[in-house]
Amino acid sequence: MKMKTKYIFVTGGVVSSLGKGIAAASIGQLLKARGLSVTMLKLDPYINVDPGTMSPYQHGEVYVTDDGAETDLDLGHYERFLNASMKRVNNATTGQVYHTVIEKERKGDYLGATVQVIPHITDEIRSRILMAAKDNGSFDVLIVEIGGTVGDIESLPFLEAIRQFGLKVGRQNSLYVHVTLVPFIRAANEFKTKPTQHSVKDLREIGIQPDVLLCRTEGRLKKELREKIGLFCNMNAEAVIEAIDAKSIYEVPLLLERHGLGQLLVEKLGLETPEPDLTEWTNFVERVRHPQHKVSIGICGKYVELQDAYKSIIESFVHAGAANDAEVKVVWLAAEDLEKDEDNELMKSIDGILIPGGFGERGFEGKLNAIRYARETGLPFFGICLGLQTAVVEFARNVCGLDNADSREQHYDAKHPVIDFQPGQDGIERLGGTMRLGAYPCEIKSGSAARRIYGQRRIVERHRHRFEVNNEYIEILSKHGLKFSGICPQNDLVEIIELPDHPWFLAVQYHPELRSRVASPHPLFVDFVRAALEHKQARQS
């Protein structure tokens, strides 16, 4: 008989960026290692319907699911840690909640009642929690992460909703984990517990008594200090868990397990589980911590000041590095700087280069310069989304002789628009949620590098773009040596290009980084890192 779903709510206090997403994903990994079926939900307090129209500088990476939802980057952590695919139902925002409630009010669903935060908004939040728990059957555990920090006005409806939810399902079926900070004051040479005390005080005033505290700290917390925190926060010292800074986010589940978090959670929820099997995870962490090789790969982007804009790419290199027994050192190359680097000095010390996705004209010419250097020198090149589009423009200009080749995104009146709008995308005024989003199939041609790497003819990958290769130029591009090795069978959209005579030159229209996992690193990243290692060895010899 299927057991009743248990619920774990993860909140954060004191300051932002404490790592609630990593903490929540780590909890999921510890429970899954005990044989439980686990899913997750991120509740974001911002009023945007989704992050799709937000600047990467504001939000970081927009994570796209198979069903085309543009979501918070924490869903990427959930997928990578649980080796599971999230969906639209696994992320909800204030904007979505209010939009749904207002639509119901307009239809008269509330029978003339005054629509209020309590109960209507909190009821809608609770319904979304239930939807996530029951999606595709019924999970053993749903972990719900509340965005923001306790004390924020924006988070209050969500905190009230999970307070109500705990009462509804019973404390035996729900549990509250609070991530907080215990700072070390160097002038006093001691840790300070007061910020944590105040954070828990704010949470208790809302009506939530945390069951577990995860105390972020840069050093070890002695038993006496944890007892003091427990005393002032109305909880036992064994529920005050040290969450010490780790060199890699993938060490966090192992550190938390070492401090007894996994066993504590299952005991508090009344679960009977076997001993956790963390063998595969431990082996992966060992390969990350003790690689035999090192390789430098440049990421040429326009948002390099905020590395969270490329979070999934960074993590994909961690996975691919471990698969190659190598540490991948990412070298950040601002695309605008490469417009002025006439001697390519910034690129001479790297072993491979990746051009990621992005929007707008800024830095476009710098990316073209980087691609030309890689193409002409044999430097391994990997393009993603805009990276494919810039590779096509560069090839058209410098190999095919189409001097005015360009993308309509950069210049609408381009003489040779080798990159053009997808059908139906030109003139769109409603920007949110209107790009080509989610998972689409791709047929890979035999004899291609992509076919060798994937080892299969048909693949499915996730997309987020509005522009595509203009099929009217495929003939001239092919004539000069560019190979179109992957095509979407639904609409003949170009998905993969490559240069057969280059050591490793491949670009894709989709986002492979969104499918890389600890348990299954993406084959394109794995093979790209392998090629970069070979390039380094050849360069050194």
C-alpha positions in Angstrom: 0.0 0.0 0.0 1.3 3.4 -1.0 2.2 5.5 2.1 0.9 9.0 2.6 3.0 11.7 1.2 5.3 13.5 3.7 6.2 17.2 3.3 9.4 19.0 4.0 9.4 22.8 3.9 12.8 24.6 3.5 13.0 28.3 4.5 15.9 30.7 4.8 16.8 33.5 7.2 19.4 36.2 8.1 20.7 36.8 4.5 20.0 35.7 1.0 22.3 33.4 -1.0 22.7 30.9 1.9 22.2 28.0 -0.4 18.6 26.9 0.3 18.4 25.3 -3.1 21.5 23.2 -2.6 20.2 22.3 0.9 16.8 21.3 -0.4 18.4 19.3 -3.2 20.8 17.6 -0.8 17.9 16.6 1.4 16.3 15.1 -1.6 19.4 13.1 -2.4 19.7 11.8 1.1 16.1 10.6 1.1 16.3 9.1 -2.4 19.5 7.2 -1.3 17.2 5.6 1.2 14.8 4.3 -1.4 12.2 7.0 -1.2 10.5 8.6 -4.2 11.1 12.3 -3.9 10.0 15.4 -5.9 10.5 19.1 -5.3 8.7 22.4 -5.6 10.2 25.9 -5.6 7.9 28.8 -4.5 9.3 32.1 -5.7 8.0 35.3 -4.2 8.6 37.6 -7.1 5.5 39.0 -9.0 6.9 38.1 -12.5 4.8 35.2 -13.9 8.2 33.5 -14.6 11.8 34.6 -15.0 11.6 34.4 -18.8 11.6 38.2 -19.3 14.1 38.9 -16.5 17.7 40.0 -17.2 20.3 37.4 -16.4 21.9 40.1 -14.2 18.7 40.1 -12.1 17.9 36.4 -12.0 20.8 34.4 -13.3 20.0 31.4 -15.5 16.5 30.7 -16.7 16.1 26.9 -16.4 13.8 25.3 -19.0 11.9 22.0 -18.4 10.9 19.4 -20.9 7.3 20.8 -20.9 8.5 24.3 -21.8 8.3 26.0 -18.4 10.8 28.8 -17.8 11.8 28.4 -14.2 14.2 29.2 -11.4 17.7 27.9 -11.6 17.2 25.9 -8.4 15.2 23.4 -10.5 18.5 22.7 -12.2 20.0 21.7 -8.8 16.9 19.5 -8.1 17.3 17.7 -11.4 21.1 17.2 -11.1 20.9 16.0 -7.5 17.8 13.7 -7.9 18.6 12.6 -11.5 15.0 13.4 -12.3 13.1 15.7 -14.6 11.1 18.6 -13.1 8.1 20.1 -14.9 5.9 23.2 -14.9 4.2 22.0 -11.7 7.5 22.1 -9.8 7.8 25.9 -9.8 5.3 28.6 -8.8 5.6 32.3 -8.4 3.6 35.1 -6.8 2.7 36.2 -10.3 1.3 32.8 -11.3 -0.7 32.5 -8.0 -2.3 35.9 -8.3 -3.0 35.5 -12.0 -4.9 32.3 -11.3 -6.9 33.8 -8.4 -7.8 36.9 -10.4 -8.9 34.7 -13.3 -11.2 32.8 -11.0 -12.6 36.0 -9.6 -13.3 37.3 -13.1 -15.2 34.1 -13.9 -17.2 34.4 -10.7 -15.8 31.3 -9.0 -15.8 32.9 -5.6 -19.6 33.4 -5.6 -19.4 37.1 -4.7 -17.0 36.8 -1.8 -14.3 39.4 -1.2 -11.1 38.0 -2.5 -8.3 38.2 0.1 -4.8 37.0 0.7 -6.3 34.7 3.4 -7.9 32.4 2.4 -7.8 32.8 -1.4 -4.2 33.4 -2.1 -3.0 30.9 0.6 -5.5 28.3 -0.7 -4.1 28.6 -4.2 -0.5 28.2 -2.9 -1.6 25.1 -0.9 -3.3 23.7 -4.0 -0.1 24.0 -6.0 1.8 22.1 -3.2 -0.7 19.3 -3.5 -0.5 19.3 -7.3 3.3 18.9 -7.2 3.0 16.0 -4.6 0.4 14.1 -6.7 1.9 14.8 -10.1 2.4 11.5 -12.0 1.1 9.5 -9.1 2.0 10.1 -5.5 5.5 10.7 -4.1 6.7 9.6 -0.8 8.2 13.0 0.0 7.7 16.5 -1.4 10.4 19.0 -0.6 9.1 22.6 -0.9 11.7 25.4 -1.0 10.4 28.9 -0.1 12.3 31.6 -2.0 13.4 34.8 -0.3 14.3 35.4 3.4 12.1 35.2 6.5 11.1 38.8 7.2 10.5 39.8 3.5 7.0 41.1 2.9 6.9 39.2 -0.4 7.4 35.8 1.3 4.6 36.2 3.9 1.8 34.6 1.9 3.9 31.5 1.2 5.0 31.2 4.8 1.4 31.5 6.0 0.3 28.9 3.4 2.9 26.3 4.6 1.9 27.0 8.2 -1.7 26.2 7.3 -0.6 23.2 5.3 1.3 21.7 8.3 -1.9 22.0 10.3 -3.9 20.4 7.6 -1.7 17.3 7.0 -0.6 17.0 10.6 2.8 17.5 12.1 3.5 13.7 11.7 3.4 14.3 8.0 5.2 17.6 7.7 8.5 19.1 8.8 10.2 22.5 8.7 13.9 23.0 7.9 15.3 26.5 8.4 18.6 27.4 6.7 20.3 30.2 8.7 23.7 31.8 9.3 26.1 31.6 12.2 28.8 34.2 11.3 32.3 34.2 12.6 33.4 37.6 13.8 37.2 37.7 13.4 37.7 40.7 15.6 36.0 38.9 18.5 37.4 35.5 17.4 34.0 33.8 17.9 30.9 32.6 16.3 27.7 34.6 16.9 24.3 33.0 17.3 22.2 36.1 17.6 21.3 36.3 13.9 20.0 32.8 14.0 18.1 33.4 17.2 16.4 36.5 15.6 15.6 34.6 12.4 13.9 31.8 14.2 12.1 34.3 16.4 10.7 35.9 13.2 9.6 32.5 11.9 7.9 31.5 15.2 6.0 34.8 15.2 4.5 33.7 11.9 3.5 30.5 13.6 6.2 28.1 12.3 8.4 26.3 14.7 11.4 24.8 12.8 12.1 21.1 13.4 15.7 21.3 12.0 18.2 24.1 11.7 20.9 24.0 9.0 23.5 26.5 10.3 25.7 27.8 7.5 29.1 28.4 8.9 32.7 28.7 7.7 34.1 26.7 10.6 33.1 23.8 13.0 30.3 24.5 15.5 31.1 23.0 18.9 28.5 21.1 20.8 28.2 23.9 23.4 27.3 26.4 20.6 24.7 24.1 19.1 23.2 23.5 22.5 22.9 27.3 23.0 21.2 27.7 19.6 18.8 24.9 20.5 18.0 26.4 23.8 17.1 29.8 22.4 15.3 28.4 19.4 13.2 25.9 21.4 14.6 22.7 19.9 17.0 19.9 20.8 20.7 20.3 20.0 20.7 17.3 17.7 18.4 19.1 15.4 20.9 21.9 15.0 23.0 20.7 12.1 26.3 22.2 11.1 26.3 23.2 7.4 29.9 24.1 6.9 31.2 25.6 3.7 32.2 23.0 1.1 34.7 23.1 -1.8 32.0 21.6 -4.1 28.3 21.7 -3.9 28.3 18.0 -4.5 30.0 17.4 -1.1 27.0 18.9 0.7 24.8 15.8 0.9 27.8 13.8 2.2 28.6 16.4 4.9 25.0 16.6 6.0 24.7 12.8 6.1 27.8 12.7 8.3 26.1 15.1 10.7 23.1 12.8 10.9 20.6 14.9 8.9 19.2 12.0 6.8 18.5 9.8 9.8 17.0 12.7 11.7 14.6 13.5 8.9 13.3 10.0 8.5 12.8 9.6 12.3 10.9 12.9 12.6 8.6 11.9 9.7 8.1 8.4 11.1 9.6 6.7 8.0 11.2 3.3 8.0 13.9 3.1 5.3 17.0 1.0 4.6 20.5 2.3 5.1 21.4 5.0 2.5 23.3 3.9 -0.6 25.6 6.9 -1.4 28.3 4.8 -3.1 27.8 6.3 -6.6 27.6 9.8 -5.2 30.7 9.3 -3.1 32.7 8.0 -6.0 31.7 11.0 -8.1 32.8 13.4 -5.4 36.1 11.6 -5.1 36.7 12.1 -8.8 35.8 15.8 -8.5 38.1 16.3 -5.6 41.1 14.3 -6.9 41.3 14.6 -10.7 44.3 13.2 -12.6 44.2 16.0 -15.3 43.5 19.7 -15.7 42.1 21.5 -18.7 41.2 25.2 -19.3 38.1 26.0 -21.2 37.0 29.5 -22.1 33.4 30.6 -21.9 32.9 33.6 -24.1 29.7 35.3 -23.0 28.1 38.7 -22.3 27.0 38.0 -18.7 30.3 36.7 -17.4 30.2 39.1 -14.4 27.4 37.0 -13.0 28.4 33.4 -13.3 24.9 32.1 -12.2 23.8 33.2 -15.7 25.6 30.1 -16.9 25.0 27.8 -13.9 24.0 24.6 -15.8 27.0 25.0 -18.2 29.4 25.3 -15.2 27.9 22.2 -13.6 27.9 20.3 -16.9 31.7 20.8 -17.0 32.0 19.4 -13.5 30.1 16.3 -14.6 32.1 16.0 -17.8 35.4 16.7 -16.0 34.7 13.8 -13.6 33.9 11.5 -16.5 37.3 12.4 -18.0 39.1 12.3 -14.6 39.9 15.9 -15.1 39.4 19.3 -13.4 37.9 21.8 -15.9 39.1 25.3 -15.1 36.6 27.7 -16.6 38.2 30.9 -18.0 35.7 33.7 -18.3 36.0 35.7 -21.5 33.9 38.8 -21.8 32.6 38.9 -25.4 33.2 42.7 -25.6 36.8 42.3 -24.7 37.4 39.9 -27.6 36.2 42.7 -30.0 39.4 44.6 -29.0 41.8 41.6 -28.7 43.3 41.8 -32.2 46.2 39.4 -31.4 43.9 36.9 -29.7 46.1 37.0 -26.6 43.1 36.1 -24.4 42.6 32.8 -26.2 46.1 31.5 -26.6 46.2 29.8 -23.2 42.9 27.9 -23.3 42.3 24.4 -24.5 38.8 24.8 -25.8 36.1 27.5 -26.1 32.4 27.5 -25.6 30.0 30.2 -26.8 26.8 30.0 -24.8 23.3 31.4 -25.4 22.4 35.1 -25.0 20.3 37.9 -26.4 21.0 41.2 -28.1 23.8 42.8 -30.1 26.3 43.6 -27.3 29.4 41.4 -27.7 28.2 39.7 -30.9 31.3 40.7 -32.9 33.6 39.5 -30.1 32.0 36.1 -30.3 32.5 36.0 -34.0 36.2 36.8 -33.5 36.5 33.9 -31.0 34.8 31.5 -33.4 37.1 32.5 -36.3 40.1 32.0 -34.1 38.9 28.5 -33.1 38.0 27.5 -36.6 41.3 28.7 -38.1 43.6 27.3 -35.4 42.0 24.0 -34.6 41.0 25.0 -31.1 38.0 22.8 -30.0 34.8 24.8 -30.3 31.4 24.2 -28.8 28.4 26.5 -29.5 25.1 26.5 -27.7 22.0 28.3 -29.0 23.4 31.8 -29.9 26.7 30.0 -30.2 25.4 28.0 -33.2 23.9 31.2 -34.7 27.2 33.1 -34.4 29.1 30.2 -35.9 26.9 30.2 -38.9 27.3 34.0 -39.3 31.1 33.7 -39.0 31.2 30.9 -41.5 29.0 32.7 -44.0 31.1 35.9 -43.8 34.6 34.5 -43.7 34.3 31.2 -45.7 31.4 31.7 -48.0 32.2 35.3 -48.8 28.8 36.7 -47.8 30.3 39.9 -46.3 27.0 41.2 -45.0 25.8 38.0 -43.5 24.1 38.6 -40.2 21.3 37.6 -37.8 18.0 39.5 -38.0 18.3 39.8 -34.2 21.3 42.0 -34.6 20.3 43.8 -37.9 16.7 43.4 -39.0 17.5 44.6 -42.6 20.6 42.4 -43.1 21.4 41.7 -46.7 22.1 38.1 -46.0 20.0 37.0 -43.0 21.6 33.6 -42.5 19.9 33.6 -39.1 16.2 34.6 -39.2 13.0 34.5 -37.1 11.3 31.2 -36.7 7.9 31.2 -38.5 5.4 33.2 -36.5 8.0 34.9 -34.3 8.5 38.1 -36.2 6.5 41.0 -34.8 5.5 39.3 -31.6 4.6 41.9 -28.9 4.0 39.5 -26.0 7.5 38.4 -25.1 6.8 36.2 -22.1 6.5 32.5 -22.8 6.4 32.9 -26.6 9.8 31.5 -27.6 10.4 27.9 -28.8 10.5 26.3 -25.4 10.9 22.8 -24.1 11.8 19.4 -25.5 11.9 18.7 -29.2 13.3 15.8 -31.2 16.3 15.8 -33.5 17.4 13.3 -36.2 21.2 12.9 -36.4 22.8 12.0 -39.7 25.0 8.9 -39.8 28.7 9.4 -40.2 28.6 12.7 -38.3 30.6 13.6 -35.1 27.2 14.1 -33.3 26.1 10.6 -34.2 29.3 9.2 -32.9 29.0 11.2 -29.7 25.4 10.4 -29.0 25.5 6.8 -30.3 21.9 7.0 -31.5 19.9 8.4 -34.4 17.1 10.2 -32.6 17.5 12.4 -29.5 15.3 14.9 -27.6 16.7 18.1 -26.2 15.4 21.3 -24.6 15.2 24.6 -26.4 14.8 28.3 -25.6 15.1 30.6 -28.7 13.3 32.7 -31.2 15.8 32.7 -34.1 17.0 29.8 -36.3 19.2 29.0 -39.3 17.6 30.4 -42.5 17.2 27.3 -44.6 17.5 29.3 -47.8 21.3 29.5 -47.1 21.9 25.8 -46.3 22.9 25.0 -49.9 25.7 27.6 -50.1 26.9 26.9 -46.5 27.0 23.2 -47.2 28.9 23.8 -50.5 31.7 25.5 -48.6 32.0 22.6 -46.0 29.6 23.3 -43.1 27.8 20.1 -42.2 24.2 20.2 -41.0 24.2 17.0 -39.0 21.0 17.4 -36.9 17.6 18.4 -38.1 14.2 18.6 -36.2 11.8 16.3 -38.1 8.8 18.4 -37.1 9.8 21.6 -39.0 13.2 21.0 -40.7 14.9 23.3 -38.1 18.6 23.0 -38.0 19.7 21.6 -34.6 23.4 20.6 -35.1 26.2 21.9 -37.2 29.8 20.8 -37.4 33.0 21.1 -39.4 34.2 17.6 -40.4 37.8 18.7 -41.1 38.2 20.3 -37.7 39.5 18.5 -34.6 36.3 19.4 -32.7 33.9 22.0 -34.1 30.3 21.5 -33.2 27.3 23.7 -32.3 23.7 23.0 -31.3 20.6 25.1 -31.3 19.3 23.5 -28.1 20.6 23.6 -24.5 22.3 20.3 -23.7 23.5 21.6 -20.3 19.9 21.3 -19.1 20.1 17.5 -19.4 23.5 16.9 -17.7 23.3 15.0 -14.4 25.7 13.7 -11.8 24.6 10.1 -12.7 24.6 10.8 -16.5 26.9 13.6 -17.7 25.9 15.0 -21.1 27.8 13.2 -23.9 28.5 16.4 -25.8 30.2 18.0 -22.8 32.1 14.7 -22.1 33.4 14.5 -25.6 34.3 18.2 -25.7 36.3 18.0 -22.6 38.1 14.9 -24.0 38.9 16.9 -27.2 40.2 19.8 -25.1 42.5 17.4 -23.2 43.9 16.1 -26.4 44.4 19.6 -27.7 46.3 20.5 -24.5 48.5 17.4 -24.8 49.3 18.2 -28.5 50.0 21.9 -27.7 52.4 20.9 -24.8 54.2 18.4 -27.0 
